[in-house]
Amino acid sequence: MNEAAITLDGWYCLHDFRAIDWTSWKLVSQEERTNAVNEFVQYLEKLNEAHVAKTGSHAFYSIIGQKADFMLMILRETPEELQELEAEFNKLAIADFTVPTYSYVSVVELSNYLAKDSDEDPYQNPHVRARLYPELPRTKYVCFYPMDKRREGNDNWYMLDMEERRKLMHSHGLIGRSYAGKIKQIITGSVGLDDHEWGVTLFSEDMLQFKKIVYEMRFDEVSARYGEFGEFLVGNLLDNDKLTTFLTVK
């Protein structure tokens, strides 16, 4: 049996994608819509309290295209907190006018492919902690996609020995590091938690950087031979003012 990668695990993560039932939203009174939006803003402000206290984080984006209208990405210390926040949203008035289109459950992850062996407790390393318990950036754009490692015939990632996987991941990681300052990447592990094995969330001030990094990585052997990708969802940052405009109908 090949050696399994050891992971360090941080905050639990929920990506919650929703579509808005615009027809129903238009039918209610202006007062009801205003009250629903204000209640939603209060919910988001509650989420932000954890972001400020560094006991969690969240990102809120509108989604371009027909796959969803908005995404809430929430990080918390426990899966129970994620479920409670999901249930709390479902009890908001605005939730009556939304339809869940997709969700993803995972946990922020670092593997030992690139880590050096050390007697030091990695959870006490400030650099490691910053990656396991990240403050999600509020960049203009976001991109999310799930992925797997291929397990077919000779292209079976899990039949490679640890040294070969470590070498391939080192090459793969060099591409990602070349985008430092252009893209912030959050990798969340979902083996046994959701339908795919990892979720990748990219943040940038330039949406074209998503296209560039994914395209460049397609030529790397880790992606070219062993990568399987799910749907890609991209969007724009939503703050309170943009949210009010986004939900305004005449």
C-alpha positions in Angstrom: 0.0 0.0 0.0 1.3 3.4 -1.0 2.0 6.0 1.7 -0.9 8.4 2.2 -0.3 12.1 2.4 -0.6 13.5 5.9 -2.8 16.6 6.1 -3.0 19.5 8.5 -6.6 20.7 8.9 -7.8 24.1 9.8 -11.2 25.8 9.7 -14.3 24.0 8.3 -15.7 25.6 5.2 -19.1 25.9 3.5 -19.6 27.3 0.0 -23.3 28.1 -0.2 -24.6 29.1 -3.7 -28.1 30.5 -4.1 -30.3 31.7 -7.0 -32.9 34.4 -6.4 -36.5 33.8 -7.4 -36.9 37.2 -9.0 -40.5 36.7 -10.0 -41.6 36.2 -6.4 -39.2 38.9 -5.1 -40.9 41.4 -7.4 -44.4 40.5 -6.1 -43.9 41.6 -2.5 -44.2 45.2 -1.3 -41.3 47.6 -1.2 -41.5 47.6 2.6 -41.2 43.8 2.8 -38.2 43.9 0.4 -36.5 46.6 2.4 -37.0 44.8 5.7 -35.7 41.5 4.2 -32.6 43.3 2.9 -31.9 45.0 6.2 -32.3 41.6 8.0 -29.9 40.0 5.5 -27.4 42.8 6.1 -27.6 42.3 9.9 -26.8 38.6 9.3 -23.8 39.5 7.2 -22.6 41.9 9.9 -22.9 39.1 12.4 -20.7 36.9 10.2 -18.2 39.8 10.0 -17.9 39.9 13.8 -16.1 36.5 13.6 -14.0 37.8 10.7 -12.8 40.8 12.9 -12.3 38.6 16.0 -10.3 36.1 13.8 -12.5 33.2 15.0 -13.7 32.6 11.4 -14.0 34.4 8.1 -16.4 34.7 5.2 -16.6 36.0 1.6 -19.7 37.2 -0.2 -19.9 37.5 -4.0 -22.5 37.7 -6.7 -22.1 35.0 -9.3 -22.0 35.6 -13.1 -24.0 33.3 -15.2 -27.0 31.0 -14.6 -25.4 28.6 -12.0 -26.2 30.9 -9.1 -26.9 34.5 -8.2 -24.6 34.8 -5.1 -22.2 32.8 -3.0 -21.5 32.8 0.7 -18.2 31.2 1.6 -18.0 30.7 5.4 -15.1 29.4 7.6 -15.6 28.4 11.2 -13.9 26.3 13.8 -16.5 23.5 13.9 -18.9 21.9 11.5 -21.7 22.6 14.0 -21.1 26.3 13.6 -21.4 26.0 9.8 -24.7 24.2 10.1 -26.1 26.7 12.6 -25.2 29.6 10.3 -26.7 27.8 7.3 -29.9 27.2 9.3 -29.9 30.8 10.5 -29.8 32.0 6.9 -32.6 29.7 5.9 -34.8 31.4 8.6 -34.2 34.8 7.2 -37.0 36.4 5.1 -34.7 36.7 2.1 -34.3 32.9 2.1 -37.9 32.5 1.1 -36.9 34.1 -2.2 -33.8 32.0 -2.8 -33.2 28.6 -4.3 -30.1 26.6 -3.3 -28.3 25.7 -6.5 -25.0 24.2 -5.1 -23.1 23.8 -1.9 -19.7 22.4 -0.9 -18.5 21.2 2.5 -14.8 20.9 3.1 -12.0 21.9 5.5 -8.9 24.1 4.9 -6.0 21.8 4.2 -2.3 21.6 3.9 -0.5 18.4 2.9 3.0 17.1 3.7 3.9 16.9 0.0 5.8 20.1 0.2 6.4 20.3 4.0 9.8 19.5 5.5 9.9 17.1 8.4 10.3 18.8 11.8 9.9 18.1 15.4 8.1 21.4 15.8 4.3 21.3 16.2 3.2 22.7 12.9 0.0 24.1 14.4 2.2 26.5 16.4 4.0 27.8 13.3 2.6 31.3 12.5 3.0 30.7 8.8 1.1 27.4 8.9 -1.6 28.9 11.1 -2.1 31.8 8.7 -2.8 29.3 5.9 -5.0 26.9 8.0 -7.0 29.7 9.6 -7.0 32.3 6.8 -8.6 35.7 6.7 -10.5 35.6 3.4 -9.6 38.5 1.2 -12.2 41.0 -0.1 -10.8 41.2 -3.7 -12.9 42.2 -6.6 -13.3 38.7 -8.0 -13.6 35.1 -6.9 -13.4 31.7 -8.7 -14.4 28.4 -7.2 -14.1 24.9 -8.6 -14.0 21.4 -7.1 -11.5 18.8 -8.4 -10.3 15.2 -8.0 -7.1 13.3 -8.8 -7.7 10.8 -11.6 -7.8 7.1 -10.8 -7.9 5.4 -14.2 -5.5 2.8 -15.7 -1.9 4.1 -15.8 -3.1 7.5 -14.8 -3.9 6.7 -11.2 -2.6 9.3 -8.8 -3.1 7.0 -5.8 -0.9 4.2 -7.2 2.2 6.5 -7.4 4.6 6.3 -4.5 5.1 9.2 -2.2 8.4 10.4 -3.6 6.9 10.6 -7.2 3.9 12.5 -5.9 6.1 14.8 -3.9 8.2 15.6 -6.9 5.2 16.3 -9.1 3.5 18.5 -6.5 6.7 20.5 -6.1 6.6 21.3 -9.9 2.9 22.0 -9.6 3.4 24.3 -6.7 6.0 26.4 -8.5 3.4 27.6 -10.9 1.1 28.6 -8.1 3.8 30.5 -6.4 4.6 32.4 -9.6 1.1 34.1 -9.2 1.9 35.3 -5.7 0.5 38.9 -5.3 -1.9 38.3 -8.2 -4.0 35.4 -6.8 -4.8 34.3 -3.2 -5.6 30.6 -3.2 -7.5 28.7 -0.5 -7.4 24.8 -0.8 -10.0 22.9 1.1 -10.0 19.1 1.4 -13.3 17.3 1.0 -12.4 13.6 0.8 -15.3 11.9 2.6 -17.1 15.2 3.1 -18.4 16.0 -0.4 -18.6 14.6 -3.9 -15.1 15.7 -5.0 -11.8 15.5 -3.2 -10.8 19.2 -3.0 -12.3 22.6 -3.4 -10.2 25.4 -4.8 -11.1 29.1 -4.2 -9.2 31.8 -6.0 -9.3 35.5 -5.1 -7.9 38.3 -7.4 -8.2 41.9 -8.4 -8.0 40.8 -12.0 -10.4 38.0 -13.2 -8.1 37.2 -16.2 -5.6 35.8 -13.7 -8.0 32.9 -13.1 -7.9 32.1 -16.8 -4.1 32.4 -16.9 -3.2 30.2 -13.9 -5.7 27.4 -14.7 -4.6 27.4 -18.3 -0.9 27.3 -17.4 -1.4 24.5 -14.9 -3.2 22.4 -17.5 0.3 21.9 -19.1 1.7 20.7 -15.8 1.7 16.9 -15.4 -0.3 16.9 -12.2 -3.2 18.5 -14.0 -2.6 17.2 -17.5 -2.5 13.5 -16.4 -4.1 13.4 -13.0 -6.5 16.4 -12.7 -10.3 16.1 -13.0 -12.2 19.3 -12.6 -15.8 20.1 -11.8 -17.7 23.2 -12.7 -16.2 26.7 -12.4 -18.1 29.5 -10.8 -16.9 33.1 -10.9 -18.2 36.3 -9.4 -17.9 39.9 -8.2 -17.5 41.2 -4.7 -20.7 42.2 -2.9 -20.6 44.7 -0.1 -23.7 46.2 1.7 -24.2 49.0 -0.8 -23.8 46.7 -3.8 -26.1 44.1 -2.2 -28.8 46.8 -1.8 -28.5 47.8 -5.4 -28.3 44.1 -6.5 -31.7 43.3 -4.8 -33.4 46.6 -5.8 -36.3 46.1 -8.3 -38.8 48.6 -9.7 
